[in-house]
């Protein structure tokens, strides 16, 4: 019980883990699940170093907090130093450890310099979470080329480049993990998301191929394919707020997403698909694309 009590007291995510604890207690009033599962979670990530891009807010920040909460050491990268500094302070205040680096991952010279610093300080990485990304919802013809290029650079090129540079560090760990944040949009393309859907389809396909390539290297690769998540992503993707309004009741909570991602770390999880009903829809779309486009025509116009 001492171990479990200490976990609860230093818990940075009381709102999540308290809910989980209630769930486990409902299944076993003696708390056996709590003891076994919580200790396993802590041991799995204890001392593990996980590099996370796009970590200043949203899903990336939530993942970083959970990694630290479970004994890991998140290495956070983003452009906003104020947000990163506040996040590190919050983690350390709860007894965890973390560090941050300010960088634009699409600026290769700047990112190279930061990656060099990270590799010198941490010659072994246990995990990489490619979370940095952006979307813009607009008809392809009406988009500026700079907007299209920005999505391609961040969602595809920066992700591939970061992974390529970090692979030697990941190979040095007995077991390591690459998590690529994709999207259900990579499986179901809709109007006004031609470029965004294309970039996320690339992330999904790349993740599957890379996973097979690295199978003998003890490096797991997971694609995280999400529906809409309640983050500031939509400030750029949907500045008018019409799409957010249409799908507000379906939006995922970023902490629930982070919980699934961190639970999967260092396990051979092929994909994480949230919400599950949207994944079912994606499978139906892949089998019956013409029928699904006709049936879901109105739903596809919500952007």
Secondary structure, DSSP 8 states (H G I E B T S, - for coil): -HHHHHHHHT-S-HHHHHHHHHHHHHH-TT-HHHHHHHHHHHHHHTT-EEEEES-SSHHHHHHHHHHHHTT-EEEEEES-HHHHHHHHHHHHHTT-EEEEEE--TT-HHHHHHHHHHHHHH-S--SEEEE-------S-GGGS-HHHHHHHHIIIIIHHHHHHHHHHHHHHTSSSEEEEEE--GGGTS--TT-HHHHHHHHHHHHHHHHHHHHTGGGTEEEEEEEE--BSSTHHHHHTTT-HHHHHHGGG-B-HHHHHHHHHHHTTS---EEEESHHHHHHHHHHHHSHHHHHHHTHHHHT--
